[in-house]
């Protein structure tokens, strides 16, 4: 029996070595992952949208991205509570939020060869934030309606094309992108003309929706003839095979710009700068499109922008024209006009 003992011991040792090696590999993997540098992003965007970017960047850059979704007022409150040692490294939000962050000295400039490519209209003049993608307001028209329509709507000034045309749009009080359209039309055409236009189409508005996605859905289902919608939501239905046609207003349109800024006192500033640079490139736009988030990149050298069919669209801008108080007054006047109050 003794001479067979070594033969019995060898398999046991082999098993123990395999188990030990597997444990050590797994432990090392966990240890390496936990030791990765971490950047924290405060964002007002939908978390599911930002998560796909964080997951992709973690894979390619070996940097952990912590996403903190916040309402705009909570974002500012947290940063103001964290002077000198903020928990956040980056703000990823719409232009209005980034401008307020700069005005409150919450950001520091970041400029690089990547941000230098972005057109000036999409970034802060002193480099405090840079726009990474935008979403224009468009007409999403039901294709069945187009077959019988007396005329195709290609301009704001042409709406409505007939007294039976049905509209869907998001309530200006419900979403920033919708309110942005109102301010832009006022800035472009004047307050009186804009309110008169909105009063004219009001009887033909089937629904003032609470969400940006609703008007495009209604047009795709034939519940309205024309939806005033953000391009990203309309493109979802187009790509899913619904009978919807996107028309870019020839007389110009509003757009919602999303950008990123480096937080003052960021603990991981170098990693944060590299993440901001990455956001301006093709891969983030491509990854979001794979998850049905369709935005237009601000970088004209990306493949997605080269394939964009509306490069010459006239993007109307109002962002420096109205204070918060003035915006509230414009909204109040629209509500009064809609209700017939003089």
N, C-alpha and C positions, 0 to 999 in steps of 0.2 A: 504493500500500500504506500509506503514512504516514497518509493521510486516514481509513483504516479503523481505525487503531491505537486511538484513543479508544474506539471501539465495542467493541473486544476487551477493553480494560482494565476497562470498567465492570462486566461480569458477574463478573470476578475479584474486584473490590473488594466487590461485593455478597455473594459467597460468603464472603469473609474476614470481613466485618462480622457475618454470620449466625453463623459458627463462633465468632467472638470473643464475641459476645453470649451465645450458649448456654453457652460455657465460664464466662463471668463470672457468669451466673445460677446455674449449678450450683455454682460455687465459693462464691458468696455464701450459697447455701442451706446448704452444708456448714459454712461459717464460722459462720452464725447458729445452727445446731444445736449445734455444739461449744461455742458461747459461752453456751448456756442454763445457768441455775443448776441444780445437781444436788443432790438429796437422796438420802441413802442409808438404806435400810430394812433393819435386821436382823430376820429373821423365822424362826420355827420352823414356819411353815405350808408346805404343798406349794407349790413354786415356780410350778407351772402355774396355781395359783389366784391368786397375788399378781401374776403377770405380766399378767393381763388387766386388772387395776386400774391397774398402772403404765402400760401402753400407752394406756389411756383418759385417764388424768390428764395424760399428756404432751401429748396432742392438745388438750385444752381449756385447760390452764393454762400451756403453754409452759415447763414445768419438766421436766427429765430426772429420772426416778426409777430409781435403781440398787438392785436387789434382791439382798440377800445372804442366802441360805438357810443356816441353821445349826441344829445340834442345840442343845438348851437349855444344856448345859454349855459348849459351844464359844462360844455367844453371850455368856455371862457372862465367860468367860475373855478374850475379845477386848476387851470393854468395860473390864474391870479392867486390862488391859494398856495401855489408851489413856487414862489419867487426864488431864484437863485439855484434851485435844485428840482427842476420839473421832472415828473415821471415820464412825460412824453418827449419824443425826439422829433416827430413830424406831425404836422396837421395836414390831413387830406380832406378837402372840402370844396364847396363852391366858392366862386370868386368873392362874393360878398363877405363870407366868413373870413377868408384870408385877408381881405382888405381891413376888416375890423381888427384882426389879430395884429397886423402891422401897425395900425393906428394906436393900438394899446401897447406897443413895444414888446410884443410877445414873440416876434420873429427876428432872425438875423439873415443877412443876405447870403445867398449861395449861387454862384455862377460858375459854369464849366463849359467845356467844348460841346457838351450835350444840350445844355439849356440855351447856348448861343444860337443853336439852329432854329429855335422856336421863334416865330414872328413876334414882333414887339406888341401887337394888339392882344396877344395871349399871355403876357406876363407883366409883372411889376417892372416899372422902368429902372428901379434900383436893385433888382434881383432878390427881393424879399420873398417872392413866391413865383412859381412858374405853372402855367396851364399845361395839363397833360392830355386832356381830351375835351370835346364839346358835343352838345346835343342840340341841333337846330329844331325849331318849330316848323312843322310842315302841314300840308293838307293830305290826309289819308282818305282817299275816295273809293267808295265801293264800285267795283268794275261793272256790276250789273246796272247800277245807276248811270254810269258813263255811257252805256249803250243807248240810252233814251234821253240823256240830258241835252238841252238845247245848246249848251256851250260848256266847254271844260273850264273849270275855275283855275286860273293861273296867277291871279293877283288878288290881294286883299280888297282892292277897290272895286273888284267885280262881284263880290259877294253881296247878296245871294244872286245866283244866275237865273233863278226862277222863283215864283212865290210859293212853290211847294217843296223846295229844297230843304231837307232836314239836316240840322247840325248837332254835333256833339262836341263839347269842350269841357275842360276841367275848370271848376269854380276858381276864380282868381284868388279867393280867400283860402283855398285849400292847399295850394302847393306853390313853392317858390318859382318853379319853371312857368307856371301859368301866370302868376303875378308879374313875372319878368316880361312876358308878352305884353301885358297891359301897359307897363311903364315904357316899353320900347315903342309901342304904337303912339302913345301920347308924345314921347320925345320926337318922333318922326313926323307925325301929322298934326300935332296940337291936341289939346284937351277936348275942345268942343267937337272937332271933327271925329275924334276917336269915340267919344261917348255917343255921338249921333250914329256912327257906324254900328256900335254894339246894340243900341236901341233898335236899329233897323233889323238886325238879324235875331233879336231876342224872341219874337213870336215864333220863330222857326227852330229854336233850340229845343231839342227833345229832352236833353238832360244836362245840367251843370254838374259834372261828376266830381266825386270827392278824391279820386285817385287818377294819376296821370295815365295809367294803362286803360282806363275804362273807355274813353272816346274811340281809341283805335279798335278795341274789341267790338264796340257797337257798330262801327263802319264795316268791319270784316264780316259781321253777322247780318248785315243789311238792316239793322235797326235805325241807323242814320245813313244819310247819303254821303256826307262829308264830315270828317272828324278833324278838328284842330288839335294836333297831337305832337308830342316829341317824336323825332325820327326813330329813336331806339325802340320805343314801344310798337310803332307801326311796322318796323322791319321784322319784329318777331313774328307777326301774323303773315307778312309777305313770305318769309322763309319757311313758314309752316304750311304754305300752300293755300292760304285764304284769298278770296277774290278782292284784293286790296291793291290800289296803286298809289304810290307816293309821288306827290307833286310839290316841287319847291317854289314858293311864291316868287314871282319874277320881280316884284317891287320890294324885295328884301324881307328878312325875317329875324326874329329874336333867336337867341341861343343861350343855353346854360353851360357855363364853363366850369370845369373841375380842375383844381390845381393842388400843388403841394408846397409847403413851406417848412423851413428848418426852425425848430423851436429854440428860442434864446436859452442858453445854458444847457442844451441837450447833453446828456451823459455819454451818448454814443454818436457824436456828431459826424465822425468820419464814415461810419457805417450808414448813417442816415443820409448823408450826401450821395453815397453810391446808390442807395435805394431810390432817391429822387431822380437821379440820372437815368436809372433803369426804367422808371415809369414813363420817361419821354420816348422810349424806343418801341420797336415793333412787337416784341414778345408779349407785353402786358395787354395790348389791344387784341392780339390774336387769341390769347388765353380767355379773355372775357367774351369774345365772340363765340368761342367753343361752348360757353355756358349761357349763350343767348343774351349777352349784354353788348349791344351794338352801339359803339360810340365812334366819333370821328377824331383821329389823332391830331394834335396840334403840330406834330413834327411832319413837315412836308416831304421828308426823305424816307418815310416808312412805306412799306409795300401797301398797307391798307389805304394810306392816303393817295397813293398813285392810282389805286383802283377805284377811288371815290368818284362818283359820276357828277357830283355837284360842286366841283372846285370853285366855280365862278359865282356861286351863290352870294348874294349881297347880305352880309351879316350886319344887321343893324345893332348899334351899341348905345346904351343909355347910362352905363354904370357910374359915371361921374356926375350925372345931372341932378339926381334927386336925393335929398336926405331921407332918413327913416320917417321923419314927421311928414314930409311931402308925399312920400309913398302912401302913408296911411290916409292922407287927404284924398289922393287919387282913388284909392280903393273905396273910400266912403262915397265919393261922387258917383262911382260906377254902381254901387249898391242902390243909391237913390235914383239913378237913371233907370235901372232895371225895374225898380218898384214904382216908377212913375212919380217920384217925389221931386218937386222943384225947389 
